[in-house]
Amino acid sequence: MITAPLLLMTVILPLASLLLAFRSRWQEIYRYSLPLLPIPAILAGLMAELDNWLELPWLLIGGVWGLDELRQTFLLLTSVLWATAGIFAVGYLTPRKLRAFCVFWALTLTGNLGLIISVDLASFYSFFALMTFAAYGLVVHESTDEANRAGRVYLAMAVAGEMALLTGLLMAAQQADSMLLGQLPAAIASSEQRWLIIALLVSGFGVKAGLPFLHFWLPLAHPVAPTPASAVLSGAMIKAGLLGWLVTLPFGELSLPTWGNTLVILGAIGALGGAVLGLKQVRPKTILAYSSISQMGLITLMVGAAMANTAQAATLFSAIALYALHHGLAKGCLFLSTAVELPAERRSRWLVWLLIGLPGLSLAGLPFTSGAAAKFAMKNALKPEQYEFAMAEYLPLIMSAGAVATMLLIWRFLWALHQSAQTGNNHRFKWLGWVAASVCSLVAFWFLPGARSTAGHSWFAVTPSEAWSLIWPIALATAIAGAWWFVRGRNDTGIS
């Protein structure tokens, strides 16, 4: 039985790495160990037996760890992104504050992985809080005035979110008379305080997930954090809030059309409002931060639909998990690309731009990419005729507008990156980490069980109308970007 050792090592290995921080001469060893820390989690995601729970009666008030299909997808996304970002970090980091970075990296990684495999409330919340507060050290790592300000905003919102989250979880656990997360949805559904508990959980997890009006830390923290940290903050950590919604809210228990309408409206505001704000930015990492808010808005549409119609919850869960996997890997690649220096040779430079552009085009839904499959899955799961709540009829319009907004943000990002890119030599581990992340973004999706069936199609059977539904938003956004470039001038670097 390999499940138990892999689950234990998923948490133990990054925690054990903290021993390397006690000796100054071990700092270089610590640096090179970063890519190895998520390896047990990757193996657990690939090899651990699903729905085989590991009971730990000696942990806290009794811990239960394990994986189901949903957690498996999130664990693979998270561990792969942390591993590739760890490779990149080896070449990115300088001796300055190296030990501090490695310590906060290992602690944040422990929390991020641990919350995914936690089946009981005490373990889940402990790891979630560890991830939240350890990430503060990554946000303020550079110790600049801007980083310290971002850290203060992040910490204030994190504390508020943790208070709401802990209150909601404890109220749900009391109603369920159980500390198992799996017992919470049914208990919340039957509770007289259902609306209050849901509001606390939506807002508590929403801080991490970048929900509109709770998102303010994201565009502040991402630009100032070291690039490998930005990649995991956006690609993996904000998905922890999404996972929290999926494992605690009463999906599949009863239909809540009012909450469905609310979340769809918030998702639309995030998808379109995040794009509008992102288009006004000039720093590549800030643009990507707003892009993450926009993409999480599209995911929130599916969360809202699942709240509104309990019969569609299972289908939507599969689509949400695959969309999160696709977005996390692609966005991680784009963040890493902001620290890649261009080669002096023009021919090699075009190859680098191609590798930068592919994950972006995948986010926009370019045919034959994971982004296209994820968007097919979303569209198949959000057909308006399957729902009866008020906002259902607007879902196709919001998704189409979101697709156009995504491509506009990608063009804006590529333009801003072109303006700020520098020529030079990259450390070999930066190359290796970035290329590995790019490869995973392009191919890992297709090796995930159920990816093709959830997308609901075979590439060899794509109809002209399906292909057109993917192409026209990209074409329209490209035309708008081209018109702006022509009208505003080739040397303009900002949008007012």
N, C-alpha and C positions, 0 to 999 in steps of 0.2 A: 504494500500500500504506500504510494508515494504522495498522496494528497496531503496528509498531515505534515510531513517534513517540509514540503514546498510552501505550504501556507505559513508555517512557523518561520521559515527562513526568509520569506517575503518581508517580514518585519524585523527579524533578528539581525540580518546582515547589515542593513543601513544603520541600525542602532549600534551594532558592534563596531562599525567603522569610526564611531566617535572616539574610540581609544587611540586612534592615530593622531588625534588633536593634542594629546598630552605631551608630545615631544616635538620640539621645533624641527628637528632634523627629519621627522617623518612627514613633513608637509608635502614634499614631492610625491611620496608614496600615496598620500591621501588624494592628491590631484589625480593621479593615474588610476585610482580605485573607483572614481565616480561612475564610469560607464558600467562597472561590474555590479554595482549595488542593486539595480532592478532585475538582474538575471533570474533569481528565483521566482520573481513575479511573472516574468515572461514564460518560464517553464510551467508555472502553475496555470497560467492562462491556456497553455497548449496541452498540458498533460493531466491536470488534476481532474478527478471525477466530479461531475456536476451533482449538486443536491446531496452531497455526502458531507454532513456537517461535522466539524471538529469541535468537541466540547472541551472547554478549559475551565473547570470548576474553581481552580485556584486563582483565576484572573479577575480582579475587581470583585464584582458580586456574581461572577459566573459568566464567562465569555463563551460565545458560539461563533465560529468562523466557518466560511465556506464560500462556494461559488454556485450560482445558477447561470442560466444562459445570459441574462442581462448583465450580471456582474462580470462574467467572463469577457464580454465585449469591452466593458469599461476598463477592466484590468489590462487587457492586451493593449488598448489605446494608450493608457497611462504609462505602462511599463516600457513600451517601445519608444514613446516620445521622451521619457526621462533618460533612457539609455542612449539614444542618439544625441540628445542635448548634452548628456554627460561627456560623450566623445568630443563634441564641439567645445565644451568647457575646458577640456584638457589643453587645447591649443589657444583658447581665448583668454584664460586667466593669466594674470601677472603675479609676481610674488607679493605685491601689496595686498594685505588683508586676505591672503589665500586661505589661511586656517579658518578665519571667521566665515568665509564663503562656504567652505566645505562642510562646516558644522551645520549651518542653517540649511544648506542643500540637503544634507542627510536627514535632518529632522523633518523638513517639509516633505521629502520623499516618503519617509516612514508614515507620516500622517496621511498622505495622499493614497498610498497603497493600502494602508491598514483600514481606512474607512470603507474601501471597496469590498474587502473580504469579510467585514464585520456583519454578523447577522443579528447580534444583540445590541440593544440601545446604548449600554454603557461603553462598550468598545467603540461603537460607531461615533458617538459624540466625543469621546476622548481623542480619537484619531483626528476627527474633523477639527477640533479645537487646536490640536498640536499643529496640524497643517496650517491653519489660519494664522496663528501667532508666530510660528517659525518663519513663515513667508515674509513677515515684517523685516526680518534681518536681510533678506534678499532685496527687498524694495529699497532700503536705505543703505545698501552696501557701499555706494560711491561717496556717501557722506557730504554731498553737495547741498546747497540750500534748497534746490528744487527737489532732490531726493528726500530730504528731511521733511519738507512740506507734504510731499506725496505720502510719506510714511505716516504723518500725523492724520491725514484724511483717511488713509487705509485703516489705521488702528481704531479711529473713532467709529468708522462704519462697521469694522469687524466686531467690536465690542457690542454695538447695538444689535447687530445680526445674531451674535452668539446668545445674547439675552433673550431675544425673541425665539430663537431656535430651541434653547434649553427649556424655556417655559412651555412651548408647544409640545415638545417631546415628553416632558414629564406629565403634562395633562393627558396626553394620549395614552401613556403607559399606565397611569392611574385608572383610566377608563377601561383599558384592556386587561388590567391586573396581570400584566406580563411585561417582561423586558425584551421580548423578541420583536424585531422590527416587522416580521411577517404578520403579527397579530394586531398591529396598529391600524391599518386601513379599515378593517371591519369595525373596530372599536370607535374610530373617529366617525364612521358613517352612522353609527347608532347613538352617538353622544348628543345630549341636549345642547352642549357647547361646541357643536361641530363647526360652526362658522368662525368662532374665535380661534379654535385650534388650527383650522386650515389657514386663516389669515396669518397666524404666527409662523407657521411652517412655510407658507409661500414667501413671506417677507424675510424670514431668517435665512432660508436657502437662497432667496432671490438676491441678497447682497453678493453672494459668491457667484451667482449665475449671471450677474449683470442685468438684472431686471430694470426696466426704465424707472427712473427716479431713485434707484438704489445703485446706480452704475458709476457714480462719480469717481470712485477710486480707480477705475480701470484706465481711463485715458491719462491719469496722473502717474500711476505706478508703472505701467508698461514702458514708457519711454525712458525712465530713469534707472530701471533695474538693469543689471548685466544682461546681455542678449540671451544667453542660455536660460536664465531665469524668466525672462519675458516669454520665451517659447513655451515653457511649461506652465507659467501663470495663465496664459491664454489658451493653450492647446489642451491642457489636462485639468488644471485646478478649477477653472470655472465649471467644468463638467461635474465636479463634486456636488455643486449646488443642484444641478440637473438630476443626478442620481438620487440625491436626498428627496427631491420631489417624487421621483418614481417609486421609491421604496416605502414612503410614509403616507402619502395622500391617498384618499379612498377610491383609487381607480378600480374599476371592475366591481365595486360594491353598490353604487347607485349613481344615477345621472344627476349632475348639478349644472344645469344650463346657465345659471347666473354666474357661477364661477368660470364656466367655459367662456361666456361672453367677455368677462373681465380679462381673462388671460389672453384671449385672442386680440382684444383691443390693445393690451400692453405689449403683446408680441408685435402687432402692426406698428405701434409707436417705436419700439426698439428697432425693428427691421428697416423702417423708412427714416425715422429720426436719426438713428445712428449713422445711416448713410449720408444724410444731409450734413450733419456735423463733421463727419469724416472728410467729406469733399472740401471742407474749408481749411483743413490742416495742411501743413507743409512738411512736417517731420514724418518719415516713413513709419516709425513704430507707433506714433500717435494715430496715423491713418489705420493701421492694422488693429489697434485697440478698438477704434470705433467700428471697424469691420466685424470684430468679434461680438460687439454688442448687437450689430445688425443680424449676424448669423444666429446668435442665441435668440433673437426675436423671432426668427423663422421657426426655430425649434419650439419656442413657447407657443406658437400657433398649434402645434401638434399636442402639446401638453393640455392646452385649453380644450381642444376637441375631445381628447380622452376624458377630461372632466365632464364634458357636456353629454357624452354618449358612452355609457359603460360597455355597450356591446362592441364598440370599436377599440377598446383599450388595448387588447392583446396585439392587434394589428399595428396600432400606433406605437406601442412599445418597441416593436421590432424596427419600425421605420426610424424612430427617435434614436435608438442605439446605433444604427448604421450611419445616420446623418452625423451623430456626434463623433463617431470614429473617423469618418471622412473629414469633417471640419477640423478636428484636433490635430491630425497628422499634417494636413495641408497648411493650416495656420502656423504650426510649429516650424515648418520649412520656411515659410515666408519671413517669420521673425529671425530665424538664423541667417537668412540671406542678407539681412540689413548690416551684418558685421563681416560679410565676405568682401574682400578687396578684389577688384577686377584685374585680370592679367594684362600685361602690356601689349601682348600680341593680339591684333584685331580679330583674327579667326577664332582664337580661344575665347575672346571676350563674348562673341556671339553665342558660343556654346554655353557660357555661364548665364547669359540673359535667357537662353532657352530653358535652362534648368530652373531659373527663378520664375519664369512665366508660367510653366506648366502647372504647378500647384495652384497658382492664381486662376488660371483658366479652368482648372478642375473645380475650384470653388464656385465659379460662375456657371458650371454645368456643361462644359464642353463635351460633346458626344464621345463615347468610348472611354470616359474617365470615371473614376469613382464618384465624382460630383454629379455626373449625369445619372448614375444608378441611384444615388441618394435622393436626387430630386424626383426621379420616377417613383421611388418608394414613397416620398412625401405626397406627391400628387395622387397616387393610387389610394393612399390612406385618407386623404382630405377631399374626396369627391363630395360636393355639397349635398347630393341626393341621399347620402348616408346619414345626414344629420338634420335635426329639427330646431336647433337653437338659432337665435336671431342673427348672429354674425356669420352663420355657415355660408350664406349666399355670397359673402364677400371674400371667402377664402381664395378662390382662383385669382381674383384681382390683386389681393395682397401678395400672393406668391409670385405673380408675374411682375409686379412692381418691385418686389424684393430681388428677383433675378436681375432686373435691369440695374437696380441699385448696387448689387454685388459687383457686376462687371464694371460699373463706373468707378467704384472704389478701387478695384484692381488696377484700372488704368491710372487713376490718381496716384496710387502707391508706386507703380512702375515709373511714372514721371518724376515723383519726388525722389525715389531711389536713384534714378538716373542723374538728377541734379546734385545729389550728395555723395554719390559713389566715388571711391578713390581707387587709384591704381597702386598695386603693390603685391607683395608676396604673402600668401597665407600659410600659417602653420599647417603641417600635414594633418594634424588632428582636426583642425577646423574644416579642411576639405573633406576628410573622411566622415565627420559627423554630419555635415550638411548634405553630402551625397547620399549617405545612408538614410537620413531622414527623408530625402526626396524620393529615393527608391521605395521606401516603406509607404510613403504617401501615395505613390502611383500604383503599387502592386499589392500591398497588404490587404486592402479591402476585399480583393477577389478571393483570397484564401480563407476568409472568415465563413464558417458554416452558415448557410442561409442567406448570404448576400444576394445571390442571383434570384432566389425565390422571393425574397422580400421586395426587391426592385420590381418584380412582377413582369419581367420580360427577358428575352434573349436578344443579344446584340444582332444576331443574324435574322431576327424577326421584327426589327424596328420598322414601324410604318412611317410613311412620309410625314404624316401629321405629328407623330411623336418626335421625329427628328426636328421638324420645324418648331415645335414647342420649346426645344432646347436652343435652337439657333437664333430665333428672332430676338430674344432679349439681349443676347451677346451682340448681335448685329446692330440693334438700336442703340445700345450703350456705346458701342464703338463709333457709330455715326455722331452721337452727341459729343463724345470726347473729341473726335476729329474736328467738329464744328467749333467747339470751344477753343481748341488749339489754334485754329485758323483765325478766329475772330479776336481772341485776347492776345495773340502774339506768341511766337515760339519761345521767347525768353521770359515769359511771365512765370513766376514760381508760386504764386498764391492765388486764391479765389476769394474775392471780397464780397 
